Amino acid sequence: MISRYTRPEMGELWSDDSRFKLWLVIELAVCRAWAKVGRISSQSLKTIEEKASYDKDRIAEIESEVHHDVIAFLASVAEYVGPDSRFIHLGMTSSDLLDTAFALQLKKAGELICKDIELLLSAIKKRAFEHKLTPMIGRSHGIHAEPITFGLKLSVWYAEFSRHLNRLSIANEEIAVGKISGAVGTFAHIPPEIESSVCKSLNLSPDLVSTQIVQRDRHANFFSVLAGVAASIEKISVEIRHLQRTEVFEAAEPFGKGQKGSSAMPHKRNPVLCENVTGLARIVRANAAAALENVALWHERDISHSSVERIIAPDSTILLDFMLSRMIKIIDGLEVFPENMKKNLDSSFGLYSSQDVMLALVEKGMVREEAYKLVQQAAMRSWKEKRAFRDIIDATGELSSRLDKKELDSIFDIDRHFKYVDDIFGRVFGDAQ
C-alpha cells in the first residue's frame, strides 16, 4: 500500500525512458562544449540540437544485435540526426555517458529521499511535543528501568534522523560527480575543459581523477548511508511492534477501517506495516554490502559492478522512498495509550525508584555497596511478594530509620525524573520549538 507521501518521480527516475533522456542531455552538452572550442560548427550543432532524438523500440532492436546498450542508443540517435551524428560521442567512452548519467540519477534520488526525511522529521516532532510529558516506563534489556516520557522516546528518533539527513546531504554532494575523460581517464581524445563545461551545465562536479569510471567508493558510501536510514526505520518499527504487543499495548500502528488482521482470528490487530518495513530494511542493508563489493575492480575498470548497480540503485532508492513514506504514515497515525503506559508503569510496584533510594542512603553516609545490597534485598521482596516497594521500605528498619516520610515522598515523586525534559527538548529541537 503506497501512502499519499510516496513520490512517483522515484520510480520514473529509473525507467528506460528517463535514462535515455539523460543520455541525450549529456551527449548534447558535450556537443555544445565542443562547439565552444570550434571542433563542431554552429550549423552542425544546430542540426544536432534540432534533430537529436531516439526510439526506445529501435534501441532494443539494435541492442539485440550488437549487445551494447550505448552503441544501440547512439545508432538510434544517428538515424534521427544524419551525417552530423559523427560529432556525437566524440572522444568519449561509454562510461563517460553511463557514470555521468548515473550521478544525475543518484543525486536526484538522494534529494527526493532528503525530502522524505524532512517530512518524517516533521511528523516525529509533532508527536514528540504532543507527548512531551506523557509518562511511561523506560526499559533496558526489556525490563522496567526508570520512567521516561513518550515524547523523549520520539525525540531520540528525531535526533537520529536529523543525523541521517546531514549524512545523506553530504553523500549527495559526493556522488554528484561526472566524468568525460575518455577510455582510461587520460583525456587523450577529449580535453579537460570539455568535461568541466559539461559538468557545470549539469550541476555536477568533475571527478578529480578517474579511470574508465568514477571510482565506486563514492557509490559504496551513498548506499551505506541509505542502509543506515533503513536501519533506523527498522529500529522505530521494532519499537512500535514491541509496544503493540498484547501484554504491553502502549502504542499501536494505525489500523484502517475495514482492515483485517487474520484470516482465522477476527480479533487480531497485527503490526503489519512495521513488520513490512522491517523486512525491507534487510534488502537495503544487503544492497549496501553489494555496493562495497563493487569498489574493487580490475585495473582501470571491469564490468562486474554494472549488473549489480542496475539492481541495487533502483531497488534501494525506491524501497527507501517507500519505507520513509510508510513510516510517515505510521507516525502520523500512531495510536498512543497513556492509560496503558501508566498501568505498566505502576506494575513494577514503584521499583523504578530504587536508584533514588540507594543514592539517598549514600547521601546519608552509607557506603554505596551496603546501600545497594539493602535496596536490592528490598526490591527482590517487592517483586516476590508483589507489594509496593515503598511499603517494603517502610517495613525495613535499616531503611525506614534513615529516610523519613518527607524524603520518601520526594524520592517516589515521578516528576523528579522529568525535571530536565525541557532541557533535552531544547537540545534536540532548538530554542525555536
MARNURO-192442 format. One line per 8 residues: number of its first residue (from 0); their letters; for each residue z, y, x of C-alpha. Coordinates in nm, 4 decimals. Example, Ala and Ser with C-alpha at 12.3 -4.5 7.8 and 13.67 -1.06 7.14 Angstrom:
<rs>
0) AS) 0.7800,-0.4500,1.2300 ~ 0.7140,-0.1060,1.3670;
</rs>
This chain:
<rs>
0) MISRYTRP) 0.0000,0.0000,0.0000 ~ -0.1125,0.3285,0.1560 ~ 0.1103,0.6236,0.0779 ~ -0.0017,0.9737,-0.0086 ~ 0.0621,1.0774,0.3516 ~ -0.1988,0.8477,0.5051 ~ -0.4783,1.0284,0.6865 ~ -0.8250,0.8834,0.6131;
8) EMGELWSD) -0.9522,1.0610,0.9252 ~ -0.7818,0.7994,1.1426 ~ -0.9906,0.5117,1.0146 ~ -1.3085,0.7173,1.0155 ~ -1.2433,0.8175,1.3763 ~ -1.3122,0.4617,1.4904 ~ -1.6213,0.3954,1.2817 ~ -1.9581,0.3290,1.4473;
16) DSRFKLWL) -2.0981,0.6465,1.2971 ~ -1.8147,0.8574,1.4371 ~ -1.8650,0.7018,1.7809 ~ -2.2407,0.7661,1.7781 ~ -2.1857,1.1253,1.6668 ~ -1.9545,1.1816,1.9625 ~ -2.2037,1.0225,2.1977 ~ -2.4733,1.2570,2.0725;
24) VIELAVCR) -2.2449,1.5589,2.1085 ~ -2.1720,1.4618,2.4690 ~ -2.5354,1.3944,2.5580 ~ -2.6368,1.7311,2.4130 ~ -2.3570,1.9028,2.6051 ~ -2.4881,1.7512,2.9286 ~ -2.8417,1.8676,2.8463 ~ -2.7158,2.2208,2.7865;
32) AWAKVGRI) -2.5297,2.2145,3.1168 ~ -2.8457,2.1008,3.2969 ~ -3.0415,2.3793,3.1237 ~ -2.7949,2.6372,3.2579 ~ -2.8775,2.5362,3.6129 ~ -3.2526,2.5209,3.5441 ~ -3.3025,2.1445,3.5512 ~ -3.4132,2.1353,3.1867;
40) SSQSLKTI) -3.6429,2.4040,3.0464 ~ -3.5345,2.6109,2.7485 ~ -3.8236,2.4675,2.5456 ~ -3.7275,2.1082,2.6238 ~ -3.3655,2.1840,2.5405 ~ -3.4703,2.3370,2.2101 ~ -3.6723,2.0259,2.1258 ~ -3.3810,1.8002,2.2153;
48) EEKASYDK) -3.1334,2.0033,2.0100 ~ -3.3620,2.0177,1.7064 ~ -3.4769,1.6571,1.7058 ~ -3.1915,1.4550,1.8537 ~ -3.0577,1.2019,1.6061 ~ -3.0092,0.8273,1.5724 ~ -3.0397,0.5439,1.3250 ~ -2.7461,0.3010,1.3090;
56) DRIAEIES) -2.9580,0.0132,1.1875 ~ -3.2136,0.0756,1.4589 ~ -2.9381,0.0832,1.7227 ~ -2.8151,-0.2535,1.6019 ~ -3.1675,-0.3910,1.6090 ~ -3.2309,-0.2727,1.9660 ~ -2.8874,-0.3880,2.0828 ~ -2.9569,-0.7396,1.9558;
64) EVHHDVIA) -3.2404,-0.7489,2.2085 ~ -3.1064,-0.5543,2.5080 ~ -2.7370,-0.6463,2.4669 ~ -2.6255,-0.2984,2.5761 ~ -2.4870,-0.0531,2.3235 ~ -2.5504,0.2676,2.5192 ~ -2.9092,0.1731,2.6052 ~ -2.9688,0.0870,2.2393;
72) FLASVAEY) -2.8261,0.4245,2.1348 ~ -3.0394,0.6153,2.3864 ~ -3.3501,0.4258,2.2778 ~ -3.2883,0.5210,1.9149 ~ -3.2374,0.8871,2.0089 ~ -3.5557,0.8807,2.2186 ~ -3.7529,0.7677,1.9150 ~ -3.6495,1.0898,1.7412;
80) VGPDSRFI) -3.6895,1.3260,2.0369 ~ -4.0102,1.2024,2.2000 ~ -4.1164,1.2769,2.5596 ~ -3.8372,1.5277,2.6232 ~ -3.5881,1.2445,2.5802 ~ -3.6434,1.1801,2.9518 ~ -3.3880,1.4543,3.0141 ~ -3.1188,1.2869,2.8034;
88) HLGMTSSD) -2.8552,1.0940,3.0034 ~ -2.9951,1.2475,3.3222 ~ -2.7867,1.1392,3.6244 ~ -2.5268,0.9739,3.4026 ~ -2.3866,0.6242,3.3835 ~ -2.2803,0.4551,3.0610 ~ -1.9120,0.5050,3.1302 ~ -1.9630,0.8808,3.1602;
96) LLDTAFAL) -2.0528,0.8694,2.7951 ~ -1.8098,0.5968,2.6893 ~ -1.4981,0.7284,2.8601 ~ -1.5563,1.0891,2.7634 ~ -1.6073,0.9883,2.4010 ~ -1.3014,0.7597,2.4200 ~ -1.0964,1.0541,2.5431 ~ -1.2061,1.2599,2.2430;
104) QLKKAGEL) -1.1160,0.9760,2.0064 ~ -0.7732,0.9166,2.1592 ~ -0.6991,1.2884,2.1739 ~ -0.7794,1.3263,1.8043 ~ -0.5832,1.0126,1.7154 ~ -0.2855,1.1399,1.9133 ~ -0.2975,1.4757,1.7373 ~ -0.3017,1.3041,1.3969;
112) ICKDIELL) -0.0036,1.0900,1.4940 ~ 0.1814,1.4015,1.6123 ~ 0.1312,1.5492,1.2657 ~ 0.2666,1.2281,1.1137 ~ 0.5764,1.2502,1.3323 ~ 0.6282,1.6119,1.2295 ~ 0.6200,1.5050,0.8631 ~ 0.8679,1.2268,0.9339;
120) LSAIKKRA) 1.0986,1.4685,1.1159 ~ 1.0897,1.6983,0.8153 ~ 1.1802,1.4111,0.5811 ~ 1.4648,1.2917,0.8048 ~ 1.6053,1.6427,0.8435 ~ 1.6123,1.6972,0.4676 ~ 1.8056,1.3749,0.4078 ~ 2.0365,1.4405,0.7048;
128) FEHKLTPM) 2.1568,1.7687,0.5581 ~ 2.1835,1.6105,0.2156 ~ 2.4276,1.3542,0.3582 ~ 2.5787,1.5605,0.6376 ~ 2.9317,1.4821,0.5198 ~ 2.8762,1.1568,0.3303 ~ 3.1353,0.9265,0.4944 ~ 3.0590,0.5696,0.5900;
136) IGRSHGIH) 3.1884,0.3205,0.8383 ~ 3.0270,0.3103,1.1783 ~ 2.9625,-0.0375,1.3144 ~ 2.9372,-0.1847,1.6606 ~ 2.8355,-0.5488,1.7046 ~ 2.8031,-0.5474,1.3251 ~ 3.1813,-0.4974,1.2950 ~ 3.3615,-0.1966,1.1479;
144) AEPITFGL) 3.4325,0.0588,1.4197 ~ 3.5195,0.4176,1.3210 ~ 3.3936,0.6452,1.0417 ~ 3.0701,0.8399,1.0748 ~ 2.8601,1.0181,0.8152 ~ 2.5235,0.9036,0.6913 ~ 2.3922,1.2431,0.7972 ~ 2.4950,1.1695,1.1548;
152) KLSVWYAE) 2.3035,0.8415,1.1441 ~ 1.9969,1.0326,1.0292 ~ 2.0456,1.2974,1.2965 ~ 2.0204,1.0252,1.5616 ~ 1.6824,0.9262,1.4179 ~ 1.5718,1.2901,1.4126 ~ 1.6579,1.3427,1.7790 ~ 1.4799,1.0203,1.8738;
160) FSRHLNRL) 1.1554,1.1114,1.7001 ~ 1.1748,1.4623,1.8443 ~ 1.1623,1.2993,2.1858 ~ 0.8672,1.0861,2.0768 ~ 0.6832,1.3973,1.9605 ~ 0.7319,1.5541,2.3030 ~ 0.6234,1.2361,2.4842 ~ 0.3124,1.1987,2.2710;
168) SIANEEIA) 0.2170,1.5630,2.3226 ~ 0.2290,1.5043,2.6988 ~ 0.0385,1.1756,2.6680 ~ -0.2272,1.3527,2.4588 ~ -0.2815,1.6037,2.7381 ~ -0.3001,1.3300,2.9997 ~ -0.5535,1.1260,2.8053 ~ -0.7780,1.4252,2.7279;
176) VGKISGAV) -0.9968,1.3980,3.0369 ~ -1.3680,1.3390,3.0641 ~ -1.5894,1.2286,3.3479 ~ -1.9566,1.2981,3.4090 ~ -1.9665,1.1881,3.7711 ~ -2.2207,0.9084,3.7847 ~ -2.2243,0.5398,3.8671 ~ -1.9234,0.5306,4.1031;
184) GTFAHIPP) -1.7813,0.8792,4.0598 ~ -1.9504,1.0388,4.3613 ~ -2.1684,1.2923,4.1722 ~ -2.4651,1.1530,4.3658 ~ -2.7099,1.2391,4.0876 ~ -2.5203,1.4973,3.8841 ~ -2.3195,1.7853,4.0369 ~ -1.9521,1.8557,3.9553;
192) EIESSVCK) -2.0462,2.1823,3.7837 ~ -2.2187,1.9807,3.5084 ~ -1.9012,1.7825,3.4488 ~ -1.6911,2.0990,3.4413 ~ -1.9254,2.2666,3.1957 ~ -1.9403,1.9646,2.9653 ~ -1.5650,1.9049,2.9649 ~ -1.4953,2.2724,2.8961;
200) SLNLSPDL) -1.7288,2.2653,2.5959 ~ -1.5434,1.9586,2.4629 ~ -1.1928,2.0966,2.5261 ~ -1.1280,1.8257,2.7815 ~ -1.0218,1.8490,3.1445 ~ -1.2496,1.6941,3.4061 ~ -1.0868,1.3978,3.5757 ~ -0.9781,1.4997,3.9265;
208) VSTQIVQR) -1.1357,1.1897,4.0734 ~ -1.2916,0.8867,3.9084 ~ -1.4757,0.5709,3.9919 ~ -1.7278,0.4500,3.7374 ~ -1.4478,0.5033,3.4864 ~ -1.1435,0.7149,3.4112 ~ -0.8517,0.5191,3.5541 ~ -0.6648,0.3129,3.2981;
216) DRHANFFS) -0.3125,0.4172,3.3924 ~ -0.3758,0.7133,3.1605 ~ -0.4571,0.4840,2.8727 ~ -0.1683,0.2495,2.9501 ~ 0.0703,0.5433,2.9250 ~ -0.0813,0.6574,2.5958 ~ -0.0494,0.3141,2.4348 ~ 0.3004,0.2725,2.5772;
224) VLAGVAAS) 0.4072,0.5945,2.4059 ~ 0.2611,0.4630,2.0800 ~ 0.4599,0.1432,2.1334 ~ 0.7767,0.3491,2.1769 ~ 0.7153,0.5263,1.8469 ~ 0.6578,0.1898,1.6781 ~ 0.9803,0.0546,1.8283 ~ 1.1799,0.3423,1.6813;
232) IEKISVEI) 1.0167,0.2915,1.3424 ~ 1.1314,-0.0690,1.3643 ~ 1.4791,0.0496,1.4624 ~ 1.5096,0.2550,1.1441 ~ 1.3619,-0.0286,0.9390 ~ 1.6086,-0.2844,1.0731 ~ 1.8972,-0.0475,0.9997 ~ 1.7834,0.0050,0.6412;
240) RHLQRTEV) 1.7341,-0.3696,0.5985 ~ 2.0940,-0.4269,0.7089 ~ 2.2234,-0.1505,0.4841 ~ 2.0343,-0.3021,0.1894 ~ 2.1941,-0.6455,0.2238 ~ 2.3823,-0.7528,-0.0883 ~ 2.7152,-0.7598,0.0965 ~ 2.6636,-0.4028,0.2208;
248) FEAAEPFG) 2.4246,-0.2204,-0.0158 ~ 2.4929,0.1255,0.1207 ~ 2.1272,0.2299,0.1148 ~ 1.8008,0.0795,-0.0064 ~ 1.4320,0.1491,0.0345 ~ 1.2553,0.2792,-0.2789 ~ 1.1763,0.0190,-0.5425 ~ 0.8882,0.1195,-0.7662;
256) KGQKGSSA) 0.8761,0.0953,-1.1427 ~ 0.7328,-0.2419,-1.2323 ~ 0.7803,-0.3742,-0.8775 ~ 0.8957,-0.7335,-0.8428 ~ 1.0855,-0.8888,-0.5560 ~ 1.0389,-1.2601,-0.6040 ~ 0.8140,-1.4946,-0.7965 ~ 1.1136,-1.7192,-0.8614;
264) MPHKRNPV) 1.4170,-1.4879,-0.8833 ~ 1.3854,-1.1834,-1.1094 ~ 1.6985,-1.0234,-0.9655 ~ 1.5579,-0.9878,-0.6136 ~ 1.5068,-0.6454,-0.4625 ~ 1.3784,-0.7129,-0.1142 ~ 1.3297,-0.4553,0.1666 ~ 0.9613,-0.5447,0.1973;
272) LCENVTGL) 0.8431,-0.2010,0.3129 ~ 1.0814,-0.2079,0.6073 ~ 1.0036,-0.5708,0.6817 ~ 0.6340,-0.4885,0.6846 ~ 0.6594,-0.2129,0.9454 ~ 0.8991,-0.4273,1.1488 ~ 0.6215,-0.6832,1.1821 ~ 0.3527,-0.4253,1.2576;
280) ARIVRANA) 0.5643,-0.2803,1.5386 ~ 0.5243,-0.6103,1.7229 ~ 0.1477,-0.5651,1.7263 ~ 0.1612,-0.2091,1.8576 ~ 0.4013,-0.3166,2.1339 ~ 0.1829,-0.6133,2.2249 ~ -0.1185,-0.3816,2.2452 ~ 0.0680,-0.1674,2.4975;
288) AAALENVA) 0.1052,-0.4744,2.7167 ~ -0.2707,-0.5303,2.6906 ~ -0.3312,-0.1685,2.7940 ~ -0.1142,-0.2223,3.1015 ~ -0.3217,-0.5281,3.1893 ~ -0.6294,-0.3023,3.1867 ~ -0.5056,-0.0921,3.4788 ~ -0.6019,-0.3452,3.7459;
296) LWHERDIS) -0.9826,-0.3689,3.7501 ~ -1.2179,-0.4878,4.0215 ~ -1.3190,-0.2241,4.2759 ~ -1.4825,0.0759,4.1075 ~ -1.4929,-0.0934,3.7682 ~ -1.5424,-0.4164,3.5802 ~ -1.5862,-0.4613,3.2074 ~ -1.2701,-0.6593,3.1264;
304) HSSVERII) -1.0947,-0.3536,2.9836 ~ -1.3734,-0.2701,2.7382 ~ -1.3304,-0.5585,2.4964 ~ -0.9545,-0.5027,2.4914 ~ -0.9854,-0.1332,2.4108 ~ -1.2294,-0.1948,2.1273 ~ -0.9441,-0.3791,1.9561 ~ -0.6248,-0.2045,2.0610;
312) APDSTILL) -0.7451,0.1556,2.0221 ~ -0.8291,0.1431,1.6517 ~ -0.5587,-0.1132,1.5767 ~ -0.2705,0.0736,1.7411 ~ -0.3614,0.4193,1.6158 ~ -0.4461,0.3104,1.2613 ~ -0.1378,0.0891,1.2403 ~ 0.0941,0.3583,1.3733;
320) DFMLSRMI) -0.0546,0.6166,1.1372 ~ 0.0133,0.3752,0.8515 ~ 0.3625,0.2884,0.9760 ~ 0.4608,0.6537,1.0016 ~ 0.3228,0.7301,0.6557 ~ 0.5177,0.4361,0.5164 ~ 0.8367,0.5442,0.6913 ~ 0.7996,0.8943,0.5473;
328) KIIDGLEV) 0.7780,0.7360,0.2025 ~ 1.0845,0.5220,0.2740 ~ 1.2956,0.8142,0.3964 ~ 1.1816,1.0409,0.1125 ~ 1.2671,0.7785,-0.1494 ~ 1.5651,0.6188,0.0242 ~ 1.8403,0.5429,-0.2232 ~ 2.1866,0.6123,-0.0846;
336) FPENMKKN) 2.5041,0.4740,-0.2423 ~ 2.8076,0.6785,-0.1304 ~ 3.0378,0.4795,-0.3589 ~ 2.9496,0.1590,-0.1757 ~ 2.9899,0.3358,0.1563 ~ 3.3441,0.4297,0.0532 ~ 3.4124,0.0792,-0.0744 ~ 3.3037,-0.0732,0.2540;
344) LDSSFGLY) 3.4898,0.1922,0.4484 ~ 3.8103,0.1020,0.2642 ~ 3.7562,-0.2721,0.3013 ~ 3.8934,-0.2751,0.6570 ~ 4.2355,-0.1530,0.5388 ~ 4.2297,0.1674,0.7443 ~ 4.1884,-0.0214,1.0707 ~ 3.9329,0.2373,1.1814;
352) SSQDVMLA) 4.2358,0.4497,1.2773 ~ 4.3571,0.2004,1.5388 ~ 4.2433,0.4146,1.8318 ~ 4.4128,0.7207,1.6822 ~ 4.7379,0.5267,1.6560 ~ 4.7100,0.3999,2.0139 ~ 4.6360,0.7472,2.1519 ~ 4.9261,0.8950,1.9556;
360) LVEKGMVR) 5.1584,0.6396,2.1176 ~ 5.0195,0.7260,2.4603 ~ 5.0900,1.0931,2.3856 ~ 5.4483,0.9889,2.3125 ~ 5.4740,0.8480,2.6652 ~ 5.3914,0.4816,2.6076 ~ 5.1834,0.3067,2.8724 ~ 4.8284,0.2530,2.7408;
368) EEAYKLVQ) 4.8321,-0.1237,2.7926 ~ 5.1556,-0.1570,2.5968 ~ 5.0288,0.0732,2.3202 ~ 4.7041,-0.1251,2.2967 ~ 4.8940,-0.4531,2.2688 ~ 5.1244,-0.3272,1.9915 ~ 4.8407,-0.1710,1.7904 ~ 4.6241,-0.4794,1.8329;
376) QAAMRSWK) 4.9026,-0.7042,1.7064 ~ 4.9468,-0.4826,1.4016 ~ 4.5709,-0.4754,1.3440 ~ 4.5423,-0.8538,1.3550 ~ 4.8239,-0.8775,1.0985 ~ 4.6380,-0.6322,0.8763 ~ 4.3235,-0.8474,0.8926 ~ 4.5100,-1.1738,0.8382;
384) EKRAFRDI) 4.7366,-1.0531,0.5584 ~ 4.4733,-0.8244,0.4035 ~ 4.7278,-0.5432,0.3979 ~ 4.6775,-0.1743,0.4659 ~ 4.7033,-0.1008,0.8356 ~ 4.9402,0.1857,0.7690 ~ 5.1748,-0.0409,0.5733 ~ 5.1860,-0.2755,0.8710;
392) IDATGELS) 5.2700,0.0179,1.0987 ~ 5.5475,0.1296,0.8626 ~ 5.6885,-0.2244,0.8743 ~ 5.6712,-0.2457,1.2548 ~ 5.9734,-0.0782,1.4065 ~ 5.8240,-0.0351,1.7511 ~ 5.5501,0.1757,1.5902 ~ 5.7198,0.3483,1.2971;
400) SRLDKKEL) 6.0076,0.4601,1.5171 ~ 5.7673,0.6593,1.7313 ~ 5.5378,0.8036,1.4613 ~ 5.6767,0.9956,1.1643 ~ 5.5123,1.0344,0.8228 ~ 5.3507,1.3666,0.9013 ~ 5.1946,1.2303,1.2183 ~ 5.0674,0.9208,1.0374;
408) DSIFDIDR) 4.9229,1.1334,0.7579 ~ 4.7233,1.3218,1.0203 ~ 4.6208,1.0033,1.2004 ~ 4.4886,0.8417,0.8823 ~ 4.3097,1.1556,0.7588 ~ 3.9447,1.0511,0.7691 ~ 3.8266,1.4110,0.8064 ~ 3.9538,1.4148,1.1650;
416) HFKYVDDI) 3.6516,1.2005,1.2504 ~ 3.4134,1.4651,1.1184 ~ 3.5506,1.7793,1.2834 ~ 3.2526,1.8077,1.5182 ~ 2.9755,1.7229,1.2745 ~ 2.8640,2.0862,1.2674 ~ 2.8523,2.0931,1.6465 ~ 2.6400,1.7782,1.6583;
424) FGRVFGDA) 2.4028,1.9122,1.3928 ~ 2.3742,2.2330,1.5912 ~ 2.2713,2.0357,1.8985 ~ 2.0152,1.8293,1.7088 ~ 1.8663,2.0787,1.4665 ~ 1.9363,2.4048,1.6480 ~ 2.1083,2.7183,1.5248 ~ 1.8435,2.7842,1.2570;
432) Q) 1.9440,2.4956,1.0319;
</rs>
